[in-house]
Amino acid sequence: MTQKSLGKATQAIHAGEARTSSADKTGVPLLPPIYQNSTFRFATAAECAEAFRDEESGYVYTRWGNPTQEVLEQKLAVLEAGEAALATASGMGAVSTALLTALADGGHVVAMENLYSATFQILNEELPRFGIETTFVDATDPTQIERAIRVDTKVLYLESPTNPLLKLVDLQAAAEIAKARGLTSIIDNTFATPCGQQPIIFGIDVVVHSMTKYMSGSGAVIAGAIIGKKEFIVSAKEGALRNFGAVISPFNAWLTLHGLTTLPLRFTRHSENATHVATFLEAHPAVAWVRHPSLTNHPQHELAKRQMDAFGGMITLELKGGRAAGEHLVDHLQLCSLAVSLGDVRTLICHPASTTHSHVPADIRRRTGITDGLVRISIGLEDAEDIAADLGQALESYTP
């Protein structure tokens, strides 16, 4: 059996981990060890020089690579069906490193208009300082992607499902456009995880993650990942990552390794719970609309069934009472937590317009559908009935 032929749960537990005996009398550790050190000792000058010439011959310095990080990267590559992977210090470390690698010679970007706010800021504020422009489009429509491509376009940047509106991109159609026009396609797969979808299988070139979220699952880690062709990953590692320094710590790599072993199990429960809660909210009189890919009223439900293996734990809803109702909801929860992250074992809720997307200009928020009454919920692993009951009591206590 090859690692890539195994099931997701088996891959999550075993991929990248050693099984042969070590020189140490203790044998092979069942849990990958943490190499919490900054540098590595050499026996001779010749050995050290060889490591500098050929990094695969040995570890030199943790900013360049670390054994704990390498096990994590091997596991990530298998899970996302990529040739290689690179772990980073944060999700934004992954996004920025991938973009800087793909745009090493400058160029133009076509990007999904509904993105995580920090990604939007990089594309809209930071990269223009280097002469790199971005055209934002509704990438749910492949023709808009096609029309936005210029002679100097180098990158197609996507999210699916998007943050926070849970819009979906037709991955195969987008990948075909990118390949036909010679673009590097990059997608943020944080919301879906490899248990929800594997974009590389559909032809996407590069996948990025905030492993802070579902991949680690504990709320104790800040980490990111890039997965793709080996050539791209080596270029990212030896260039932007090493020189700009968004390097994951061995401890966070080790914690993420442990989180990944339960990802398939956790993501199934997140998805099931979210479907239950979304169905409850859809029928609640205080809710104007609710969005989750499992619901038949999701505009792209059929696409979700076609390209997703699980629908994930994220729910977005609009309350009839607008911002006042949203603030009342988050202020009157007894079980769910008001927090801006996602993918945790706990249910987390936030108000995007005043938190995660507050740095996005108000006119762009309105144009892309991030209204003042929008609420985003990351459904956790509690009993689904308890999550629904908590949301229900908070909604029912609101009086306009």
C-alpha atoms as one frame of an Amber mdcrd trajectory, in Angstrom:
protein
   0.000   0.000   0.000   1.153   3.539  -0.744   0.320   6.354   1.656  -1.707
   8.159  -1.014  -3.890   5.073  -1.590  -4.964   4.914   2.049  -8.116   6.458
   3.511  -8.103   9.949   5.010  -8.209   8.782   8.633  -5.300   6.398   8.055
  -3.302   9.077   6.233  -3.903  11.586   9.024  -2.508   9.198  11.606   0.343
   7.490   9.742   1.532   9.598   6.772   5.070  10.923   7.108   5.832   8.988
  10.275   8.825   6.634  10.542   8.298   2.885  10.952  11.832   1.515  10.641
  14.203   1.071  13.578  16.487   3.935  14.550  20.097   3.743  15.689  18.920
   4.691  19.163  18.245   1.740  21.502  14.823   3.215  22.272  13.657   2.279
  18.781  11.173   4.336  16.806   9.008   6.655  18.943   5.294   6.028  18.411
   4.656   9.784  18.560   6.934  11.925  16.347   9.349  13.720  18.701   9.773
  17.463  18.988  13.173  18.842  18.029  12.941  22.066  20.024  16.330  23.459
  19.034  17.524  26.274  16.832  20.641  24.676  15.358  22.327  21.315  14.763
  25.832  20.050  15.629  28.246  18.566  13.061  31.161  16.202  13.674  33.485
  17.655  11.045  33.953  20.719   8.861  33.435  18.573   5.778  30.115  17.276
   7.084  28.939  20.810   7.855  30.002  22.106   4.445  28.134  19.245   2.736
  24.947  20.156   4.605  25.240  23.735   3.331  25.782  22.489  -0.224  23.008
  19.890  -0.130  20.347  20.545   2.497  18.871  17.071   2.075  22.081  15.633
   3.546  21.364  17.084   6.995  19.709  19.780   9.090  21.614  23.007   9.697
  19.366  25.609  11.323  15.669  25.502  12.188  14.872  28.539  10.032  16.039
  26.351   7.140  14.280  23.167   8.263  13.605  20.945  11.248  12.831  17.201
  11.629   9.524  17.855  13.412   8.475  20.269  10.696   9.429  17.757   8.008
   7.147  15.035   9.400   4.286  17.552   9.442   5.007  18.588   5.852   5.055
  15.001   4.613   1.680  14.376   6.258   0.231  17.558   4.747   1.397  16.667
   1.236  -0.303  13.264   1.426  -3.546  14.671   2.854  -3.812  17.360   0.145
  -2.669  15.076  -2.708   0.308  17.326  -3.426   3.929  16.560  -4.257   5.337
  18.533  -1.328   4.333  20.885   1.491   5.775  23.715   3.534   4.690  24.621
   7.072   4.715  28.293   8.059   4.375  30.390  11.204   0.772  31.415  10.446
  -1.917  31.254   7.822  -0.938  34.697   6.585   2.674  33.503   6.487   1.462
  30.837   4.059  -0.594  33.284   1.976   2.176  35.885   1.719   4.906  33.303
   1.024   2.849  31.667  -1.733   2.035  35.016  -3.347   5.612  36.303  -3.147
   6.862  33.070  -4.710   4.365  33.133  -7.570   4.929  36.867  -8.124   8.725
  36.842  -7.850   8.985  38.734 -11.150   6.006  40.992 -10.487   2.758  40.831
 -12.405  -0.982  41.103 -11.905  -3.412  39.076  -9.770  -7.026  38.116 -10.376
  -8.661  37.358  -7.021 -11.999  36.383  -5.547 -13.705  39.537  -4.285 -14.952
  37.932  -1.055 -11.772  37.025   0.845 -10.436  36.825   4.363  -9.758  40.448
   5.327  -5.991  40.105   5.905  -5.613  38.488   2.477  -7.605  41.350   0.984
  -5.268  43.813   2.688  -2.164  42.126   1.264  -3.615  42.221  -2.232  -5.191
  45.671  -1.962  -2.607  47.538   0.140   0.720  45.725   0.499   1.452  44.271
  -2.940   0.625  47.543  -4.761   3.681  49.045  -2.971   5.723  46.627  -5.121
   3.856  47.529  -8.304   1.606  44.443  -8.186  -2.056  45.147  -8.920  -5.088
  42.973  -8.189  -8.444  42.822  -9.956 -11.198  41.504  -7.676 -14.018  39.557
  -9.316 -16.944  37.353  -8.399 -15.121  34.110  -9.117 -18.328  32.094  -8.725
 -18.757  33.090 -12.377 -15.855  31.674 -14.451 -16.477  34.208 -17.217 -15.589
  37.033 -14.809 -12.248  35.347 -14.132 -11.599  35.050 -17.855 -12.473  38.684
 -18.571 -10.223  40.029 -15.789  -7.040  38.315 -17.031  -4.470  40.688 -18.518
  -1.264  40.165 -20.475   0.742  40.532 -17.245  -1.528  38.373 -15.028   0.471
  35.762 -13.131  -1.816  34.525 -10.347  -5.429  33.478  -9.844  -6.187  33.632
  -6.106  -9.301  31.956  -4.694 -11.157  30.874  -1.566 -13.867  28.217  -1.561
 -15.942  28.289   0.563 -15.262  31.986   1.052 -14.909  33.852   4.332 -17.545
  34.717   5.528 -20.231  34.303   2.859 -19.533  30.639   2.014 -19.566  31.211
  -1.735 -18.128  28.362  -3.795 -15.822  28.410  -6.794 -16.039  25.752  -9.494
 -12.533  24.415  -8.897 -12.194  22.499 -12.128 -13.412  25.388 -14.287 -11.126
  27.874 -12.518  -8.122  25.538 -12.802  -8.736  25.022 -16.516  -8.826  28.777
 -17.119  -5.602  29.277 -15.144  -3.767  26.506 -16.988  -4.939  27.708 -20.391
  -3.658  31.219 -19.655  -0.415  30.159 -17.929  -1.401  31.382 -14.462  -0.497
  29.939 -11.062  -3.766  29.118  -9.306  -3.720  29.442  -5.510  -6.606  28.575
  -3.208  -7.151  29.035   0.513  -8.638  25.704   1.608  -8.905  26.568   5.324
 -12.711  26.310   5.530 -12.932  22.991   3.661  -9.703  21.242   4.761  -8.522
  18.209   2.752 -11.372  16.289   4.398 -13.874  18.554   2.661 -12.145  18.864
  -0.699  -8.740  18.400  -2.341  -8.329  21.272  -4.827  -5.151  19.830  -6.372
  -7.196  16.885  -7.669  -9.325  19.411  -9.606  -6.224  20.992 -11.146  -5.447
  23.832  -8.710  -1.684  24.431  -8.463  -1.176  25.609  -4.877  -3.207  25.135
  -1.695  -2.724  27.309   1.403  -4.110  26.831   4.901  -4.362  28.558   8.198
  -3.592  25.475  10.277  -4.564  27.586  13.296  -8.098  26.473  12.505  -9.388
  22.981  11.690  -6.019  21.390  10.968  -4.847  21.788  14.571  -8.337  22.099
  16.051  -7.288  22.957  19.583  -7.189  26.747  19.541  -3.637  26.471  20.912
  -1.629  26.869  17.685  -0.790  29.590  15.163   0.433  27.911  11.967   0.021
  27.807   8.188   0.774  25.538   5.249   1.469  25.587   1.513   1.015  22.465
  -0.632   1.790  22.034  -4.319   4.383  20.873  -6.840   7.815  20.157  -5.389
   9.438  22.829  -7.553   7.123  25.531  -6.203   7.540  24.397  -2.586  11.356
  24.328  -2.834  11.323  27.811  -4.360   9.054  29.081  -1.556  11.177  27.454
   1.157  14.547  28.663  -0.150  13.254  32.099  -1.073  10.366  33.991   0.532
   9.927  31.776   3.605  13.577  31.639   4.601  14.355  35.258   3.798  11.213
  36.856   5.234  11.248  34.457   8.172   7.654  33.198   8.506   9.009  29.921
   9.888   6.911  27.624  12.075   8.324  26.826  15.519   9.079  23.158  16.280
   6.591  23.232  19.159   3.732  24.500  16.960   4.673  21.959  14.291   4.500
  19.209  16.910   1.148  20.393  18.285  -0.269  20.572  14.762   0.941  17.046
  14.054  -1.116  15.798  16.978  -4.136  17.811  15.870  -4.010  16.400  12.348
  -4.391  12.823  13.568  -8.011  13.521  14.545  -8.905  15.902  11.691 -11.063
  13.433   9.692 -13.009  12.460  12.800 -13.442  16.054  13.944 -14.361  17.426
  10.519 -17.110  14.837  10.081 -18.626  15.924  13.412 -18.222  19.639  12.576
 -20.061  19.056   9.299 -22.874  17.005  10.832 -23.378  19.508  13.647 -23.399
  22.435  11.213 -26.051  20.795   9.043 -28.232  20.231  12.124 -27.826  23.813
  13.396 -28.230  25.381   9.925 -31.509  23.504   9.453 -32.701  24.762  12.854
 -31.743  28.364  12.052 -33.314  28.208   8.596 -36.691  27.636  10.225 -36.304
  30.293  12.946 -38.522  33.394  12.480 -35.758  35.794  13.604 -33.451  34.669
  10.783 -33.718  36.315   7.352 -31.535  33.673   5.696 -28.856  31.148   6.588
 -26.094  29.769   4.399 -24.400  26.376   4.642 -23.427  24.238   1.623 -25.576
  21.347   2.891 -28.799  23.360   2.562 -30.731  22.982  -0.682 -31.318  26.757
  -0.731 -27.577  27.445  -0.962 -27.149  28.964  -4.451 -24.380  26.446  -5.221
 -25.651  23.382  -3.395 -25.278  21.179  -6.492 -21.669  22.329  -6.980 -20.985
  21.594  -3.310 -22.286  18.041  -3.733 -20.117  17.611  -6.815 -16.780  18.797
  -5.439 -16.990  18.505  -1.648 -16.764  15.335   0.431 -18.077  17.114   3.551
 -19.701  20.534   3.884 -17.749  21.868   6.866 -18.605  23.564  10.114 -19.083
  27.188   9.030 -22.507  28.856   8.983 -23.356  32.411   7.944 -26.716  34.020
   8.663 -28.497  37.321   8.354 -30.805  38.384  11.178 -34.012  40.287  10.456
 -33.178  42.797  13.180 -29.874  43.834  11.565 -26.886  44.882  13.616 -28.857
  45.357  16.844 -30.148  41.798  16.642 -26.669  40.488  15.857 -25.126  42.249
  18.830 -27.916  40.992  21.075 -27.330  37.439  19.872 -23.608  37.390  20.639
 -24.168  39.158  23.984 -26.718  36.628  25.238 -25.070  33.301  24.459 -24.433
  30.935  27.354 -22.583  28.089  25.617 -21.184  29.464  22.364 -18.169  31.765
  22.606 -17.720  35.224  21.077 -14.334  34.839  19.351 -12.936  35.638  15.914
 -11.206  32.388  14.994 -12.784  29.171  13.707 -12.299  25.413  13.455 -12.062
  24.999  17.212 -13.674  22.162  19.175 -15.789  24.927  20.751 -18.532  26.778
  18.887 -17.317  30.299  18.087 -19.425  33.182  16.847 -18.490  36.613  15.517
 -19.860  39.702  13.801 -17.658  40.112  10.682 -18.447  43.769   9.923 -17.080
  44.897  13.289 -14.338  42.290  13.715 -12.749  40.075  11.048 -13.724  42.353
   8.143 -13.683  45.708   9.890 -10.555  46.712   7.906 -12.347  46.173   4.612
 -13.839  49.511   3.421 -17.559  49.767   4.182 -18.545  50.211   0.521 -16.706
  47.025  -0.449 -18.279  45.149   2.466 -21.736  46.213   1.325 -21.037  45.427
  -2.330 -19.787  41.929  -1.537 -22.625  41.141   0.879 -20.976  41.583   4.279
 -23.818  43.492   5.894 -24.084  44.866   9.428 -26.556  42.121  10.298 -24.314
  39.277   9.167 -23.215  36.725  11.779 -20.618  33.968  11.253 -20.672  30.800
  13.346 -17.961  28.166  13.541 -19.851  25.128  14.783 -17.905  23.098  17.319
 -18.021  19.548  18.604 -20.572  20.012  21.374 -23.894  18.166  21.076 -25.711
  19.752  18.145 -28.945  20.065  20.135 -27.145  22.101  22.803 -25.652  24.485
  20.237 -29.071  25.014  18.646 -30.722  25.516  22.032 -28.195  28.181  23.025
 -28.644  30.086  19.759 -32.409  29.711  20.067 -32.651  31.157  23.570 -30.509
  34.145  22.575 -32.587  34.816  19.457 -35.878  34.516  21.297 -34.838  36.978
  24.007 -34.431  39.793  21.435 -37.132  42.424  21.217 -36.734  45.244  18.633
